[in-house]
Amino acid sequence: MTLQAIDFQAPNAEQAFVESLRETGFGVLKNHPLQQQLVADIYNQWEGFFNTEEKHAFTFKPDTQDGFFPSKIAETAKGHTKRDLKEFFHYYPWGQCPSALRDNLQSYYQQATSLAETLLSWVERQSPDSVSEHYSQSLSSMIAGSEQTLLRVLHYPPLKGDEELGAIRAAAHEDINLLTILPAANEPGLQVKAKDGRWLDVPCDFGNLIVNIGDMLQEASGGYFPSTTHRVINPEGADKTKARISLPLFLHPKPDVVLSSRYTAKSYLTERLRELGVL
């Protein structure tokens, strides 16, 4: 089984996309409306930023979780003991950001959030009635006006050979949110775990958009849409000298949104952040 890129403009795009999500937890889109030049500019600008000491002036604020997270406090995936080989920056429109980098990032944030709302409405329309009845409100309204949707700029530095044994760029994990929107990174490495346990390479052609299900959608749909296990493996050979930049948008509902009889969006997020060791 391989993941096929779906043409966003095709007449059957909505159905094919949601079918792919349901079967694999991932949907890969091509010919989508996000501006590729903007993505390329952000990759270049932020690779430069991560290679300067300026990043430490934006160290994250624990109470608001915005700003720069250095590698020494990077996440440890749930069920793992090694920290991921990465550093990252959390961008919210209301949060801190280097002024020279804000305009491009905010422009992308708005474009990607708008597209994500469309994709969420696709999921909603393609949900069977027996699943829709689980939703406390429409999926798209869960994120309308949310200040919790997070754009993360991820930097996986070149490997030096002195990394902790067993550590990889991102250990196998599931995302917390409803959907994650991810333009193909500047280097390969993303893999998704298939239902039979095999690891599949996610197509990383520049211009592809990768979308995956998070735990909150799994919770809200009563398990109909399964949250996908994925990882970023370490490069081999000459690719070890290359950094990898990635730009996931994590679609989060407003805190008071009811996901299920067990959780609101806020209670679920708080529980998971504690498990990750960042709260």
Long-range contacts (C-beta under 8 A, 24 or more apart in sequence): 1-194, 1-200, 2-200, 3-28, 3-192, 3-200, 3-202, 3-203, 4-28, 4-203, 5-29, 5-30, 5-203, 5-205, 5-208, 6-30, 7-31, 8-32, 8-33, 8-209, 14-122, 14-125, 14-126, 15-126, 17-119, 17-122, 17-211, 18-122, 18-123, 18-126, 19-126, 21-123, 21-211, 21-212, 21-213, 21-225, 22-224, 22-225, 22-226, 23-195, 24-192, 24-194, 24-195, 24-200, 24-228, 25-192, 25-212, 25-213, 25-225, 25-226, 25-227, 25-228, 25-229, 25-230, 26-192, 26-202, 26-210, 26-211, 26-212, 26-213, 26-228, 26-230, 27-119, 27-210, 27-211, 27-212, 28-202, 28-203, 28-208, 28-209, 28-210, 28-211, 29-208, 29-209, 29-210, 29-211, 30-205, 30-207, 30-208, 30-209, 32-115, 32-209, 33-111, 33-115, 34-108, 34-111, 34-112, 34-115, 34-183, 34-209, 35-108, 35-111, 36-183, 36-206, 36-207, 38-104, 38-107, 38-108, 38-111, 39-108, 39-183, 39-247, 40-206, 41-104, 42-104, 42-105, 42-108, 42-153, 42-247, 43-186, 43-245, 43-247, 45-100, 45-101, 45-104, 46-89, 46-101, 46-153, 46-155, 46-245, 47-155, 47-243, 47-245, 49-89, 49-98, 49-101, 50-87, 50-155, 50-157, 50-243, 54-98, 55-87, 55-89, 58-89, 58-96, 58-97, 58-98, 60-90, 61-96, 62-279, 64-92, 64-95, 65-90, 65-273, 65-278, 66-90, 66-91, 66-92, 66-94, 66-95, 66-96, 67-95, 67-96, 69-278, 71-157, 73-278, 75-276, 75-277, 75-278, 76-171, 76-276, 76-277, 77-170, 77-171, 77-172, 77-173, 77-276, 78-173, 78-174, 78-272, 78-275, 78-276, 80-171, 80-172, 80-173, 82-164, 82-166, 82-167, 82-168, 82-171, 83-164, 83-167, 84-167, 84-168, 84-169, 84-170, 84-171, 85-156, 85-157, 85-159, 85-163, 85-167, 85-168, 85-169, 85-234, 86-154, 86-155, 86-156, 86-157, 86-169, 86-170, 87-154, 87-155, 87-157, 88-152, 88-153, 88-154, 88-155, 89-152, 89-153, 90-150, 90-151, 90-152, 91-150, 91-151, 91-152, 91-153, 92-147, 92-149, 92-150, 92-151, 93-147, 94-147, 105-151, 105-153, 108-151, 108-247, 109-149, 109-151, 109-249, 112-151, 112-181, 112-249, 113-143, 113-149, 113-249, 113-251, 115-181, 115-209, 116-143, 116-149, 116-179, 116-181, 116-249, 116-251, 117-143, 117-144, 119-179, 119-181, 119-211, 120-178, 120-179, 120-251, 123-179, 123-217, 123-225, 127-221, 127-224, 128-224, 131-221, 131-222, 131-224, 134-220, 134-221, 134-222, 134-224, 134-260, 135-220, 135-221, 136-220, 136-257, 136-258, 136-259, 137-257, 137-258, 139-178, 139-217, 139-220, 142-178, 142-220, 142-253, 142-254, 142-257, 142-265, 143-178, 143-251, 143-252, 143-253, 143-254, 144-254, 145-254, 146-252, 146-253, 146-254, 147-254, 148-252, 148-253, 148-254, 148-255, 148-265, 148-269, 149-177, 149-249, 149-250, 149-251, 149-252, 150-177, 150-249, 150-250, 150-252, 151-247, 151-248, 151-249, 151-250, 152-247, 152-248, 152-249, 152-250, 153-245, 153-246, 153-247, 154-244, 154-245, 154-246, 154-247, 154-248, 155-243, 155-244, 155-245, 156-187, 156-189, 156-232, 156-243, 156-244, 156-245, 156-246, 157-243, 158-240, 158-241, 158-242, 158-243, 159-234, 159-235, 159-240, 159-241, 161-240, 163-234, 168-231, 168-232, 168-233, 168-234, 169-232, 169-233, 169-234, 169-244, 170-231, 170-232, 171-231, 172-229, 172-230, 172-231, 173-229, 173-230, 173-231, 174-214, 174-215, 174-227, 174-228, 174-229, 174-230, 175-212, 175-213, 175-214, 175-215, 175-227, 175-228, 175-248, 175-250, 176-214, 176-215, 176-216, 176-250, 176-252, 176-268, 176-269, 176-272, 176-273, 177-214, 177-215, 177-216, 177-217, 177-250, 177-251, 177-252, 178-213, 178-214, 178-216, 178-217, 178-220, 178-251, 178-252, 178-253, 179-211, 179-212, 179-213, 179-214, 179-217, 179-251, 180-211, 180-212, 180-214, 180-248, 180-249, 180-250, 180-251, 181-209, 181-210, 181-211, 181-248, 181-249, 181-251, 182-209, 182-210, 182-211, 182-212, 182-246, 182-247, 182-248, 182-249, 183-208, 183-209, 183-210, 183-247, 184-208, 184-209, 184-210, 185-244, 185-245, 185-246, 185-247, 186-244, 186-245, 187-235, 187-239, 187-242, 187-243, 187-244, 188-235, 189-232, 189-233, 189-234, 189-235, 189-244, 190-230, 190-231, 190-232, 191-230, 191-231, 191-232, 191-233, 192-228, 192-229, 192-230, 193-228, 193-229, 193-230, 193-231, 199-231, 202-230, 214-250, 214-251, 215-268, 215-272, 216-252, 216-253, 216-259, 216-265, 216-268, 219-259, 219-260, 219-262, 219-263, 219-268, 220-259, 220-260, 222-260
